[in-house]
């Protein structure tokens, strides 16, 4: 069966071959698409949350990447801080020294005890916090919201990826006594891209904290919660991650094949059509695109601004998915889509068919349906299972399952 939609003004021919023999389905070979230039905006890659408390510390990840969502943190009776390196790696500048957690604050431990200094970073000391082994080189921190405690009028020194130290003022660090709850904490927001950050004091002492000095309401009332923390309603230290796009794609470029990370589909491909309102490829600019097959579904992430000039792009695209063979039944269970996966991973609903095709060849979408089905086909395989092949038209960054 062949379903055609005119290309170059509109684009893409989808050929669905009957495969009763169980032979593999061939997709169009992706053309040579280069990766976006360094520093190009990336796809949302989730959130790391670091909660530090002597009564129980946690490090967790939430987002679309196929990584273990938890990293164990252990605090010894002598306040020694030990953990793995899967999500974040913590390293003191002196390899002979360890890390300590005292009064909910992470510092450099020079002696095996719970002295106040074991939970502080003092003059000549530093701690480097780097993305862990589960994150590839194309994942980076886009924004960090750090819970920092300062003593003796300290400021915070930060060095990104081994670069120069930048002094970041702390307004509540004049306190010279013991931990004062949230009153001696500051929220330091860093909106720069990095994979590692080195923390050091500029005068006095500092500690890396993670929401353990009070309740969320107390932090909020003190003005010590950043924009992401307010959205998540947490005072934890937060690292918002992005993943560099895999491809730079212009209008009517050859297909981009999905990266196979999980097993929800056999293959998938992305075709960029002309921008909405465009009349030729000259009206378009390259955008970043990542298409991934995960265990939980197929995820599309792409930019909406040009990589060269940053001009807005009214992106219109097609995605074809060859799903993993499934048990034959009539009807097949409906596929689902999540249009706001990054902000709400639970917001799935059944996919909808497109409403038709207009006189110019453009697909007509039902109201408030950014992605809709233009083709849905299933073939019986030799082993008695069926393989479903679907094609969608739309805009935005969905997850299908």
Helices and strands as residue ranges (DSSP letters): E 2-4, E 13-15, E 43-51, E 58-62, E 70-71, E 73-75, E 81-83, E 88-92, E 98-102, E 105-109, G 116-119, E 127-131, E 139-151, E 155-160, E 166-168, G 181-184, E 185-190, E 196-202, E 205-209, H 216-221, H 227-232, E 237-243, E 247-249, E 256-257, E 259-260, E 265-272, G 281-283, E 287-293, E 298-302, E 317-323, E 336-338, E 349-350, E 356-357, E 363-364, E 371-380, E 386-394, E 399-400
